[in-house]
Amino acid sequence: LVNFGDMSAIQVQRSLEARKILVRHLGGTPETQNSLRITIGTKEEMKRLVRAIAECL
């Protein structure tokens, strides 16, 4: 679970989806409103995810 603080989790989700990285937005409660659930697979997938998130920020 990653909370993006002041940044919009939905914007990050859309940016990741454009890169064919699927994550789940958890906007159901105030505590998770700006959070994404991310399940990481292989080491290469993790590296790709980190690069993509860095580009979003």
N, CA, C and O atoms as a GROMACS GRO file, in nm:
protein
  228
    1LEU      N    1   0.086  -0.117   0.000
    1LEU     CA    2   0.000   0.000   0.000
    1LEU      C    3   0.090   0.123   0.000
    1LEU      O    4   0.178   0.138   0.085
    2VAL      N    5   0.068   0.211  -0.096
    2VAL     CA    6   0.149   0.332  -0.108
    2VAL      C    7   0.057   0.452  -0.100
    2VAL      O    8  -0.036   0.465  -0.180
    3ASN      N    9   0.084   0.542  -0.005
    3ASN     CA   10   0.007   0.665   0.007
    3ASN      C   11   0.088   0.775  -0.060
    3ASN      O   12   0.206   0.793  -0.031
    4PHE      N   13   0.023   0.849  -0.149
    4PHE     CA   14   0.093   0.952  -0.226
    4PHE      C   15   0.078   1.092  -0.167
    4PHE      O   16   0.110   1.190  -0.234
    5GLY      N   17   0.030   1.101  -0.044
    5GLY     CA   18   0.023   1.229   0.026
    5GLY      C   19  -0.056   1.333  -0.051
    5GLY      O   20  -0.174   1.313  -0.080
    6ASP      N   21   0.010   1.444  -0.085
    6ASP     CA   22  -0.057   1.554  -0.155
    6ASP      C   23  -0.079   1.526  -0.303
    6ASP      O   24  -0.159   1.594  -0.368
    7MET      N   25  -0.011   1.430  -0.356
    7MET     CA   26  -0.024   1.397  -0.499
    7MET      C   27  -0.146   1.307  -0.519
    7MET      O   28  -0.179   1.227  -0.432
    8SER      N   29  -0.211   1.321  -0.631
    8SER     CA   30  -0.330   1.242  -0.660
    8SER      C   31  -0.295   1.098  -0.696
    8SER      O   32  -0.225   1.074  -0.795
    9ALA      N   33  -0.344   1.004  -0.617
    9ALA     CA   34  -0.321   0.863  -0.646
    9ALA      C   35  -0.386   0.824  -0.779
    9ALA      O   36  -0.334   0.738  -0.850
   10ILE      N   37  -0.497   0.886  -0.811
   10ILE     CA   38  -0.565   0.855  -0.937
   10ILE      C   39  -0.479   0.897  -1.055
   10ILE      O   40  -0.472   0.825  -1.156
   11GLN      N   41  -0.413   1.012  -1.046
   11GLN     CA   42  -0.324   1.055  -1.154
   11GLN      C   43  -0.207   0.958  -1.170
   11GLN      O   44  -0.167   0.926  -1.282
   12VAL      N   45  -0.152   0.913  -1.058
   12VAL     CA   46  -0.041   0.817  -1.064
   12VAL      C   47  -0.092   0.686  -1.125
   12VAL      O   48  -0.024   0.627  -1.209
   13GLN      N   49  -0.210   0.642  -1.084
   13GLN     CA   50  -0.268   0.519  -1.138
   13GLN      C   51  -0.284   0.529  -1.290
   13GLN      O   52  -0.248   0.436  -1.362
   14ARG      N   53  -0.336   0.638  -1.337
   14ARG     CA   54  -0.355   0.656  -1.482
   14ARG      C   55  -0.222   0.657  -1.556
   14ARG      O   56  -0.210   0.599  -1.664
   15SER      N   57  -0.124   0.722  -1.498
   15SER     CA   58   0.008   0.726  -1.560
   15SER      C   59   0.069   0.586  -1.567
   15SER      O   60   0.130   0.550  -1.668
   16LEU      N   61   0.054   0.509  -1.460
   16LEU     CA   62   0.107   0.373  -1.460
   16LEU      C   63   0.032   0.285  -1.559
   16LEU      O   64   0.093   0.205  -1.630
   17GLU      N   65  -0.100   0.300  -1.565
   17GLU     CA   66  -0.179   0.222  -1.660
   17GLU      C   67  -0.139   0.252  -1.804
   17GLU      O   68  -0.140   0.163  -1.889
   18ALA      N   69  -0.103   0.377  -1.832
   18ALA     CA   70  -0.057   0.413  -1.966
   18ALA      C   71   0.071   0.338  -2.001
   18ALA      O   72   0.102   0.317  -2.119
   19ARG      N   73   0.146   0.299  -1.898
   19ARG     CA   74   0.269   0.221  -1.917
   19ARG      C   75   0.244   0.071  -1.901
   19ARG      O   76   0.338  -0.008  -1.891
   20LYS      N   77   0.116   0.034  -1.899
   20LYS     CA   78   0.075  -0.106  -1.885
   20LYS      C   79   0.115  -0.167  -1.751
   20LYS      O   80   0.147  -0.286  -1.742
   21ILE      N   81   0.114  -0.083  -1.646
   21ILE     CA   82   0.136  -0.129  -1.509
   21ILE      C   83   0.005  -0.110  -1.436
   21ILE      O   84  -0.042   0.003  -1.419
   22LEU      N   85  -0.054  -0.220  -1.391
   22LEU     CA   86  -0.185  -0.213  -1.329
   22LEU      C   87  -0.173  -0.212  -1.177
   22LEU      O   88  -0.107  -0.297  -1.118
   23VAL      N   89  -0.237  -0.114  -1.116
   23VAL     CA   90  -0.243  -0.102  -0.971
   23VAL      C   91  -0.387  -0.074  -0.933
   23VAL      O   92  -0.469  -0.043  -1.020
   24ARG      N   93  -0.418  -0.084  -0.805
   24ARG     CA   94  -0.556  -0.064  -0.761
   24ARG      C   95  -0.565   0.057  -0.669
   24ARG      O   96  -0.490   0.070  -0.573
   25HIS      N   97  -0.659   0.146  -0.701
   25HIS     CA   98  -0.684   0.264  -0.618
   25HIS      C   99  -0.771   0.223  -0.500
   25HIS      O  100  -0.871   0.153  -0.518
   26LEU      N  101  -0.734   0.267  -0.380
   26LEU     CA  102  -0.809   0.234  -0.259
   26LEU      C  103  -0.871   0.359  -0.200
   26LEU      O  104  -0.828   0.405  -0.094
   27GLY      N  105  -0.970   0.414  -0.266
   27GLY     CA  106  -1.030   0.539  -0.222
   27GLY      C  107  -1.151   0.523  -0.133
   27GLY      O  108  -1.228   0.619  -0.117
   28GLY      N  109  -1.172   0.407  -0.074
   28GLY     CA  110  -1.293   0.381   0.003
   28GLY      C  111  -1.302   0.447   0.139
   28GLY      O  112  -1.413   0.474   0.186
   29THR      N  113  -1.191   0.476   0.202
   29THR     CA  114  -1.192   0.536   0.336
   29THR      C  115  -1.098   0.657   0.337
   29THR      O  116  -1.010   0.668   0.252
   30PRO      N  117  -1.116   0.747   0.434
   30PRO     CA  118  -1.026   0.863   0.441
   30PRO      C  119  -0.879   0.823   0.455
   30PRO      O  120  -0.791   0.892   0.403
   31GLU      N  121  -0.852   0.713   0.525
   31GLU     CA  122  -0.714   0.669   0.546
   31GLU      C  123  -0.648   0.620   0.417
   31GLU      O  124  -0.526   0.630   0.401
   32THR      N  125  -0.729   0.566   0.326
   32THR     CA  126  -0.672   0.511   0.202
   32THR      C  127  -0.710   0.591   0.079
   32THR      O  128  -0.686   0.547  -0.034
   33GLN      N  129  -0.768   0.706   0.099
   33GLN     CA  130  -0.821   0.788  -0.011
   33GLN      C  131  -0.717   0.817  -0.118
   33GLN      O  132  -0.750   0.818  -0.237
   34ASN      N  133  -0.596   0.840  -0.079
   34ASN     CA  134  -0.492   0.878  -0.175
   34ASN      C  135  -0.384   0.771  -0.185
   34ASN      O  136  -0.265   0.800  -0.197
   35SER      N  137  -0.430   0.644  -0.180
   35SER     CA  138  -0.337   0.531  -0.180
   35SER      C  139  -0.362   0.436  -0.296
   35SER      O  140  -0.472   0.426  -0.349
   36LEU      N  141  -0.255   0.368  -0.334
   36LEU     CA  142  -0.263   0.264  -0.436
   36LEU      C  143  -0.212   0.133  -0.376
   36LEU      O  144  -0.114   0.131  -0.301
   37ARG      N  145  -0.279   0.025  -0.412
   37ARG     CA  146  -0.232  -0.108  -0.374
   37ARG      C  147  -0.145  -0.157  -0.488
   37ARG      O  148  -0.189  -0.164  -0.603
   38ILE      N  149  -0.022  -0.192  -0.454
   38ILE     CA  150   0.073  -0.236  -0.556
   38ILE      C  151   0.127  -0.372  -0.516
   38ILE      O  152   0.181  -0.390  -0.407
   39THR      N  153   0.111  -0.469  -0.606
   39THR     CA  154   0.167  -0.601  -0.586
   39THR      C  155   0.284  -0.616  -0.682
   39THR      O  156   0.268  -0.601  -0.804
   40ILE      N  157   0.400  -0.644  -0.628
   40ILE     CA  158   0.521  -0.649  -0.710
   40ILE      C  159   0.554  -0.795  -0.740
   40ILE      O  160   0.547  -0.881  -0.653
   41GLY      N  161   0.590  -0.820  -0.863
   41GLY     CA  162   0.625  -0.955  -0.906
   41GLY      C  163   0.776  -0.976  -0.906
   41GLY      O  164   0.838  -0.983  -0.800
   42THR      N  165   0.831  -0.986  -1.023
   42THR     CA  166   0.974  -1.015  -1.037
   42THR      C  167   1.060  -0.891  -1.008
   42THR      O  168   1.009  -0.780  -0.996
   43LYS      N  169   1.189  -0.914  -0.997
   43LYS     CA  170   1.282  -0.803  -0.974
   43LYS      C  171   1.276  -0.702  -1.088
   43LYS      O  172   1.279  -0.582  -1.065
   44GLU      N  173   1.266  -0.751  -1.211
   44GLU     CA  174   1.257  -0.662  -1.327
   44GLU      C  175   1.128  -0.581  -1.324
   44GLU      O  176   1.128  -0.462  -1.358
   45GLU      N  177   1.018  -0.643  -1.284
   45GLU     CA  178   0.890  -0.571  -1.273
   45GLU      C  179   0.899  -0.462  -1.167
   45GLU      O  180   0.844  -0.353  -1.184
   46MET      N  181   0.968  -0.493  -1.057
   46MET     CA  182   0.984  -0.395  -0.950
   46MET      C  183   1.066  -0.275  -1.000
   46MET      O  184   1.031  -0.160  -0.972
   47LYS      N  185   1.173  -0.301  -1.072
   47LYS     CA  186   1.255  -0.193  -1.127
   47LYS      C  187   1.174  -0.107  -1.223
   47LYS      O  188   1.184   0.016  -1.220
   48ARG      N  189   1.094  -0.171  -1.307
   48ARG     CA  190   1.010  -0.099  -1.402
   48ARG      C  191   0.909  -0.012  -1.328
   48ARG      O  192   0.884   0.102  -1.368
   49LEU      N  193   0.850  -0.064  -1.222
   49LEU     CA  194   0.754   0.012  -1.142
   49LEU      C  195   0.820   0.133  -1.078
   49LEU      O  196   0.765   0.243  -1.082
   50VAL      N  197   0.935   0.115  -1.018
   50VAL     CA  198   1.006   0.225  -0.952
   50VAL      C  199   1.040   0.335  -1.053
   50VAL      O  200   1.024   0.453  -1.024
   51ARG      N  201   1.087   0.296  -1.170
   51ARG     CA  202   1.118   0.395  -1.274
   51ARG      C  203   0.992   0.471  -1.316
   51ARG      O  204   0.995   0.593  -1.332
   52ALA      N  205   0.882   0.399  -1.333
   52ALA     CA  206   0.757   0.462  -1.377
   52ALA      C  207   0.704   0.558  -1.271
   52ALA      O  208   0.658   0.668  -1.304
   53ILE      N  209   0.710   0.519  -1.144
   53ILE     CA  210   0.664   0.609  -1.037
   53ILE      C  211   0.753   0.732  -1.030
   53ILE      O  212   0.703   0.843  -1.012
   54ALA      N  213   0.884   0.714  -1.044
   54ALA     CA  214   0.975   0.829  -1.042
   54ALA      C  215   0.941   0.927  -1.153
   54ALA      O  216   0.949   1.048  -1.133
   55GLU      N  217   0.904   0.877  -1.270
   55GLU     CA  218   0.866   0.965  -1.380
   55GLU      C  219   0.735   1.038  -1.350
   55GLU      O  220   0.716   1.151  -1.395
   56CYS      N  221   0.646   0.975  -1.276
   56CYS     CA  222   0.518   1.038  -1.239
   56CYS      C  223   0.538   1.153  -1.141
   56CYS      O  224   0.465   1.252  -1.143
   57LEU      N  225   0.638   1.138  -1.055
   57LEU     CA  226   0.660   1.239  -0.951
   57LEU      C  227   0.734   1.355  -1.010
   57LEU      O  228   0.764   1.452  -0.940
   0.00000   0.00000   0.00000
